Amino acid sequence: MTDSSRASTLLRDSSGDPTMTQASTTETPAAIRADVRDLKFWYGKFQALNGVTMPIHDRKVTAIIGPSGCGKSTLLRCFNRIHDLYPGVRYEGQINLAPENINLVEKGIDPILVRLLVGMVFQKPNPFPKSIYENVAAGLYVRGIRNKTEVEGRVEEALRQAALWNEVKDRLTKPAFELSGGQQQRLCIARALAPKPKLLLLDEPTSALDPIATAKIEELMDSLVKDVTILIVTHNLAQAARISKFTAFMHMGNLVEFGETEQLFTNPTVTQTQDYVTGRFG
Amino acid sequence: MAGGFSERRIVATAKVQDLTFAVLGVIVLFFAMAMLATLVADLLIDGLGRINAQFLTDFPSRRPEEAGILSAWVGTSLVMFVTALLAIPLGIGAGLYLEEYAAKNWLSDLIEINVSNLAGVPSIIYGLLALGFFVYGLGLGQTVLVGGMVLALLILPIVVVATREAVRAVPSGLRESAYGLGCNRWQVVWSYVLPSARPGILTGAIVGLSRAIGETAPIITIGALTFIAFLPPSPIQAAPPFLNFDWLNSPFTVMPIQMFNWTSRPQAGFHVNAAATGVLLLGMTLIMNGFAIYLRYHLRKGQRS
């Protein structure tokens, strides 16, 4: 590679994603990965989100908590427009994704583009009925990445990031269903990580897992957050307290309180939050 | 212990109920199976002895002992080939479109109801349609192509319904995670939905084909010949382009028609021939169904149950 081409690659990289440049890796607490502004959402006539406004901080874990039916999963699923698979849904407001400030929920933005930018892991581990390798490579193939060495490299990288590499490196061609539940969920995380998403959504990723598998995934999130911005929905308050830097508490489609996790759990400003985090309701 | 006593009585009543239903079930099952077994046994006793190489390699004849079903089984095979080639891709395509692409509204509901209704339309109606439209309207004549087309129409609803049901049974989690990865609709359908639905779709297709293989009414209606002493031209030829499609335009007969024709003859020898043809037809249907079961087991192995 010539010097000039390397320079141009660097330029392209930094212009494409300024938050990833050397300068911003030093602590800049103000870095925002996504900005939710007055987000409203309807299932048919039922309004499930009543104007949610909150920031998603770059390379931090943000947790969304709240009682069943409060709209936490609904909010999460707005971020990659999975709602669009079902008829009769409607969005209003904005989720602006850095760096290009694309409004993810705008009508003119194709949901496929949104999903190419934002990765998601679901509640139930749902690997594809294919091999372990093919599962992780699936997202790369969708993005037109077919070069064998590149795919192999990125599959390994993603599996390492998901702390699964050592457990599966000798059986990459085996069916993904042969893995345990916890391993399957980490495989799903690797699958979401391989295409290097701008934002990783986790929808109660440990609710179907035993405590040991849960601990592994929590540990994994800790190490992932160096590179990836994570937004997680959890009904497990202790989990939110353990893993997140910021927490949003939702109730009946409203964002009741948003703040640093420590403050929200120890010194909430809203009584409703206090009642919830101390176990008085929900 | 009055309470204990009445609880025991509830258990006793429940046991009697279970037993009554089980006995009834066995009786019904026994009658159904006995009927079928009698029918098959009767066919086997009459026909099995008649099946030999001569029977399979001779054309029909005026003398029962010289008659064979060569033209009938070749005709059946060719017609089924055309039927499968038309009905399976069209049916899968239609089912996938209705389930994955079409907007869910009154129109798709209407189409769904009508496709299900079509599966129940008497086969002779399809025969009339084919006679009026394919044979006379399009002037295609009484050929293998028309036979295949009418049977394809007949089983199309079966394939469509089987495809829709198989596609609907694909877990929504699989779909969501595929879309969540950024797949477009075609990628989701082709790479994830279709492989998961494949066992169900193939089973439906084979059930449809095994219905088509025994159909007589529509084939008679379009006027297929009952006495054919020649074979359609071979689909493969020595000279380029090596493939030959003249067989599509050849007159034909099929095994059920041959059977029907023989049963209406007075000579007892022809009745034996008819029974033998029946055995072979049953055998072909059983083999197809067996293949469907094998496929279902084999293809589901790699999938989550």
Contacts between the chains, C-beta under 8 A, distances in Angstrom:
chain1	res1	chain2	res2	distance
A	80	B	180	6.0
A	82	B	176	5.9
A	82	B	179	6.6
A	82	B	180	6.0
A	85	B	175	7.1
A	85	B	176	6.8
A	85	B	179	5.9
A	87	B	103	7.4
A	87	B	104	6.0
A	111	B	179	8.0
A	112	B	182	5.9
A	112	B	183	7.8
A	112	B	184	5.5
A	115	B	179	6.5
A	115	B	180	5.9
A	115	B	181	6.8
A	115	B	182	4.2
A	115	B	183	8.0
A	116	B	182	3.9
A	119	B	180	7.4
A	119	B	181	7.6
A	120	B	177	7.7
A	120	B	180	4.2
A	122	B	173	6.2
A	122	B	176	6.4
A	122	B	177	6.0
A	122	B	180	7.4
A	124	B	173	5.7
A	126	B	171	7.4
A	126	B	173	4.0
A	126	B	174	6.1
A	126	B	176	7.7
A	126	B	177	4.8
A	128	B	174	6.9
A	128	B	177	7.4
A	128	B	178	7.3
A	128	B	192	6.3
A	129	B	174	7.9
A	129	B	195	6.8
A	129	B	196	6.5
A	129	B	302	5.8
A	129	B	303	4.9
A	129	B	304	6.6
A	138	B	178	7.9
A	138	B	181	5.9
A	138	B	191	7.9
A	139	B	181	4.6
A	139	B	182	6.7
A	142	B	181	5.8
A	142	B	182	5.1
A	142	B	183	5.3
A	142	B	187	6.3
A	143	B	182	6.9
A	175	B	302	5.9
A	177	B	302	8.0
A	177	B	304	5.6
A	188	B	177	7.1
A	191	B	177	8.0
A	191	B	181	7.0
A	192	B	180	7.7
A	192	B	181	7.5
A	195	B	181	7.7
A	195	B	182	7.4
